[in-house]
Amino acid sequence: MPSTAAEERLLDQAVAGRRLSPEEGLALLQSHDLAALGRAADAVTRRRHPEPFRTYNIDRNINYTNLCTSGCRFCAFSRKLGDPAGYVLQTGELYRKIEETVALGGNQILLQGGLHPELSIDWYESLLGGIRERFPSINVHGFSPPEIDHIAQVSGLAVSEVLRRLKAAGLGSLPGGGAEILVDRVRRVVSPCKASAERWLEVCRSWHSLGGRGSATMMFGHVETRADRIEHLERLRRLQDETGGFTAFICWTFQPGNTALAHLPKAGVFDYLKTLAVARLYLDNFANLQASWVTQGLEIGQLALRFGANDFGSLMIEENVVAAAGTSFHTTEAEICRMIAEAGYTPRKRNVFYELIGAAE
């Protein structure tokens, strides 16, 4: 269905750099003209990133524990304390995984786990110190805002103190996991025991105040409305105006398999690409948007480079959470480079701060 004259005006204005209001963002998210949204998002991306390359990263998602008190209804990965399938990763196994990552050209690990009921700040400081001692060149992109909030509660400390101590111990950057949808009405349904929307934002604000950088995410396609998605984007945009600490935005669709929300229909490619495009138009103060090939597959990840993404995402040597929900895509660095090249760009490797690594191939 072609866009209306009003939608076309909004798209033209967004491409020209005018900030969209929440009402205007919602109007675009309700549009059915995917091609028009894609063209506008691509125009914004090309304006922000006129360079002839698109980026990717090599890292590994290491889940140091799957024991969690959160009880998120969208999660098929976590286990309760006492479950025979529960674990806390031994340091020897952790170091082996990092060594494999380095051997494959990785310069970062994404270190995340559950909200473990017993691990305090001392355990995390020891973990980070051991990694820094053995792998000084590896950046630890670690501990989502809900994990930070939980560590603070277990340790009886303020979030700011937890972040200060973890940064001193070797934490390099903060992943944006656990955001889901930053609307508490939604969070009470999908993740009732996890940090509130404001707590999530406050952890990021506190990290940014220390000079830290990190990503922001959105998991959509479950019980939220389109208006909730726009409220999520608005709250991220406001915090970015305030701190400038977000390096990138990554959105992906909820994977319902094996979860307590398995009865919900799975969001499709149309919804993913439309939401990505609107995010590019709305988040005018975010430099980078990342494709989600891990949930969508390589071909849609490639198409996302024409719908607002300027980054293909990570090779993701290891991924457990999405896989536990029944979605499992795998790739190689050569294949990522091929997909970027076939989209008309030169592939360039980057680090978590979007600094280029090495020469163009």
C-alpha positions in Angstrom: 0.0 0.0 0.0 1.6 3.3 -1.1 2.2 5.9 1.6 -0.1 8.9 2.1 0.8 12.5 1.3 1.2 13.1 5.1 3.6 10.1 5.4 5.6 11.3 2.5 6.0 14.7 4.1 7.2 13.1 7.3 9.7 10.9 5.5 11.0 13.9 3.5 11.4 15.9 6.7 13.2 13.0 8.5 15.6 12.6 5.6 16.3 16.3 5.7 17.2 16.0 9.4 14.2 17.3 11.2 13.5 15.5 14.5 10.3 13.4 14.5 7.9 13.7 17.4 6.5 10.6 19.1 3.2 11.1 17.3 5.0 11.3 14.0 7.1 8.2 14.8 4.0 6.3 15.6 2.3 7.4 12.3 5.3 6.0 10.4 5.4 2.8 12.4 1.7 2.3 11.4 2.5 2.8 7.7 2.3 -0.2 5.4 4.6 1.3 2.7 7.7 -0.7 3.6 9.6 0.4 0.5 9.1 4.1 1.2 10.3 3.6 4.8 13.3 1.7 3.6 14.3 4.4 1.1 14.0 7.1 3.7 16.0 5.1 6.3 18.7 4.3 3.7 18.9 8.0 2.8 19.5 8.9 6.4 22.1 6.2 6.8 23.9 7.3 3.7 23.9 10.9 4.9 25.3 9.9 8.3 27.7 7.3 6.8 28.7 8.4 3.3 31.8 6.1 3.5 31.9 3.2 1.0 32.1 0.6 3.7 29.9 -1.1 6.3 31.2 -2.6 9.5 31.1 -5.9 11.4 32.7 -7.2 14.6 34.1 -10.5 15.9 33.2 -11.4 19.4 31.8 -14.2 21.5 28.8 -14.2 23.8 29.9 -16.0 26.9 27.2 -16.7 29.4 29.0 -17.0 32.8 25.9 -18.4 34.4 22.3 -19.4 33.5 21.1 -19.3 37.1 18.6 -16.4 37.4 15.9 -15.1 39.7 14.3 -12.9 37.1 11.8 -15.5 35.7 11.4 -13.6 32.4 8.6 -15.2 30.4 10.4 -14.6 27.1 13.5 -16.6 28.2 14.2 -20.2 27.4 17.8 -20.1 28.7 17.7 -19.4 32.4 17.5 -21.9 35.2 16.5 -21.6 38.9 19.0 -22.1 41.7 19.2 -25.9 42.4 18.3 -26.9 38.8 20.7 -29.7 37.7 21.1 -27.9 34.4 22.2 -24.7 36.1 25.9 -23.7 36.1 28.4 -21.0 36.9 31.2 -21.2 34.3 34.6 -22.3 35.7 37.5 -19.9 35.1 39.4 -22.5 33.1 36.5 -22.9 30.7 36.1 -19.1 30.4 39.7 -18.6 29.5 39.5 -21.4 26.9 36.6 -19.6 25.3 38.5 -16.3 25.2 41.6 -18.0 23.8 39.4 -19.4 20.9 38.0 -16.0 20.3 41.4 -14.4 20.1 42.6 -17.2 17.7 39.6 -16.3 15.4 40.6 -12.6 15.3 38.2 -11.5 18.1 39.0 -8.5 20.3 36.0 -8.6 22.6 33.8 -10.8 24.6 30.2 -10.2 25.4 29.9 -11.4 29.0 26.4 -11.8 30.3 24.5 -14.1 32.6 21.5 -14.4 34.8 20.6 -12.5 37.9 22.4 -15.0 40.2 21.1 -14.7 43.7 24.4 -15.2 45.5 27.2 -13.6 43.4 28.3 -10.3 44.8 30.6 -7.5 43.6 33.7 -9.3 44.9 33.1 -12.3 42.6 32.7 -10.0 39.6 35.8 -8.0 40.4 37.8 -11.2 40.6 36.4 -12.4 37.3 37.3 -9.2 35.5 40.7 -9.0 37.1 41.6 -12.5 36.0 40.5 -11.7 32.4 42.5 -8.5 32.3 45.6 -10.2 33.6 45.6 -13.0 31.0 44.0 -11.2 28.1 45.0 -7.5 28.4 44.0 -6.7 24.7 40.4 -8.1 25.1 37.6 -5.7 25.8 35.0 -7.0 28.2 31.6 -5.8 26.9 29.8 -7.0 30.0 26.8 -7.2 32.3 23.5 -5.7 31.1 21.9 -2.9 33.1 19.6 -5.4 35.0 22.6 -7.4 36.0 24.3 -4.3 37.3 21.2 -3.4 39.2 21.0 -6.9 40.7 24.7 -6.9 41.7 24.1 -3.7 43.5 21.2 -5.2 45.4 23.0 -8.4 46.3 26.1 -6.4 47.4 24.2 -3.7 49.3 25.8 -1.0 47.2 24.7 1.9 45.0 24.7 1.3 41.3 27.2 4.1 40.8 29.7 2.4 43.2 29.2 -1.0 41.5 30.0 0.5 38.1 33.0 2.4 39.5 34.5 -0.8 40.9 33.8 -2.9 37.9 35.3 -0.3 35.6 38.4 -0.2 37.8 38.5 -4.0 37.7 38.5 -4.1 33.9 34.9 -3.6 32.5 35.3 -1.9 29.2 31.8 -1.3 27.9 28.2 -1.9 28.8 25.9 -4.0 26.6 22.3 -2.8 26.3 20.6 -6.1 27.1 17.6 -6.4 29.3 15.9 -3.4 27.9 13.2 -5.4 26.1 10.6 -2.6 26.0 11.2 0.4 28.3 7.5 0.6 29.3 6.8 -0.8 32.8 3.3 -2.0 31.9 5.0 -4.3 29.3 7.8 -5.2 31.7 5.4 -6.3 34.4 4.1 -8.9 31.9 7.3 -10.2 30.3 9.9 -9.6 33.0 8.1 -8.8 36.3 11.2 -9.4 38.5 13.7 -7.4 36.4 14.8 -3.8 36.8 12.2 -1.2 35.9 12.5 0.9 32.8 13.8 3.9 34.8 16.3 1.7 36.6 17.6 0.4 33.3 18.0 4.0 32.1 19.6 5.0 35.4 22.3 2.3 35.1 23.2 3.5 31.6 23.2 7.2 32.8 25.5 6.3 35.7 27.8 4.4 33.4 28.0 7.2 30.9 28.7 9.7 33.7 31.9 7.7 34.4 33.0 8.1 30.8 31.7 4.7 29.8 30.1 3.8 26.5 27.6 1.1 25.7 24.9 0.0 23.4 21.1 0.2 23.5 18.7 -2.5 22.5 15.0 -3.3 21.9 13.3 -6.7 21.8 9.9 -6.4 20.2 7.1 -8.4 18.8 5.5 -9.8 22.0 2.9 -8.1 24.1 3.9 -4.4 23.4 2.0 -2.0 21.1 3.5 0.1 18.4 3.1 3.1 20.7 5.2 1.2 23.3 7.9 0.8 20.7 8.0 4.5 20.1 8.0 5.3 23.8 11.0 3.0 24.1 12.8 4.9 21.3 11.9 8.2 22.8 13.3 7.3 26.2 16.6 6.2 24.5 16.7 9.4 22.4 16.3 11.6 25.5 19.0 9.8 27.4 21.3 10.1 24.4 20.6 13.8 24.2 21.7 14.0 27.9 24.8 11.8 27.9 25.9 10.9 24.4 27.0 7.6 25.8 25.3 5.1 23.5 27.5 3.7 20.7 24.7 1.9 18.8 21.1 0.7 18.7 20.2 -2.9 18.0 16.7 -4.2 17.7 15.5 -7.7 17.2 12.2 -9.7 17.2 11.2 -11.9 20.1 11.8 -15.6 19.5 8.9 -17.4 21.2 10.1 -21.0 21.0 10.3 -22.9 24.3 9.3 -19.9 26.3 6.2 -19.1 28.5 5.1 -16.9 25.7 5.3 -19.6 23.0 1.6 -19.1 22.2 2.3 -15.6 20.7 2.8 -15.3 16.9 6.3 -14.8 15.8 7.0 -11.3 14.3 8.0 -11.5 10.7 10.5 -9.9 8.4 8.1 -7.1 7.4 7.7 -6.0 11.0 11.4 -6.3 11.7 12.5 -4.2 8.7 9.8 -1.6 9.3 10.7 -1.2 12.9 14.4 -0.9 12.0 13.7 1.7 9.4 11.6 3.8 11.8 14.3 3.5 14.5 16.8 4.9 12.0 14.5 7.8 11.3 13.7 8.4 14.9 17.0 8.0 16.7 18.6 11.0 15.0 21.3 11.2 17.8 22.5 7.6 17.4 25.5 7.2 15.0 25.1 3.4 14.5 22.3 0.9 13.9 23.1 -2.8 13.8 21.5 -5.5 11.8 20.2 -8.6 13.6 21.2 -11.5 11.4 21.2 -13.7 14.5 17.4 -13.7 14.7 16.6 -12.9 11.1 19.2 -14.9 9.1 22.0 -13.6 6.8 19.8 -12.6 3.8 17.6 -10.3 6.0 20.7 -9.1 7.8 22.0 -8.1 4.4 18.7 -6.4 3.4 18.8 -4.5 6.8 21.8 -2.6 5.3 19.3 -0.9 3.0 16.8 -0.3 5.8 18.8 1.8 8.2 21.6 -0.4 9.5 25.2 0.6 8.8 26.6 -2.4 10.7 26.2 -6.1 10.1 26.7 -7.0 13.7 29.0 -9.6 15.2 30.2 -12.9 13.9 28.9 -14.1 17.3 31.2 -17.2 17.7 29.0 -18.4 20.4 25.3 -17.6 21.2 23.1 -19.4 23.6 20.1 -17.4 24.5 18.4 -17.0 21.1 19.4 -20.6 20.3 17.6 -21.8 23.4 14.4 -20.3 21.9 14.8 -22.5 18.8 16.4 -19.9 16.5 19.9 -20.7 15.4 21.7 -19.1 12.5 25.5 -19.5 12.0 28.1 -17.8 9.8 31.8 -17.2 9.2 33.7 -14.0 8.8 34.2 -14.7 5.1 30.4 -15.1 4.7 29.7 -11.8 6.5 32.2 -10.0 4.3 30.6 -11.6 1.2 27.1 -10.4 2.3 28.3 -6.8 2.9 30.2 -6.8 -0.5 27.1 -8.1 -2.3 25.1 -5.3 -0.8 27.5 -2.9 -2.5 29.9 -2.0 0.3 33.4 -2.8 1.4 33.4 -4.8 4.6 35.5 -3.3 7.5 36.1 -4.9 10.8 35.6 -2.7 13.9 35.7 -2.8 17.7 32.9 -2.2 20.1 33.5 1.5 20.0 33.1 1.5 16.2 36.8 2.2 15.6 38.0 0.5 12.4 40.5 -2.3 12.8 43.1 -3.1 10.1 43.1 -2.2 6.4 40.3 -2.7 3.9 40.4 -6.0 2.2 
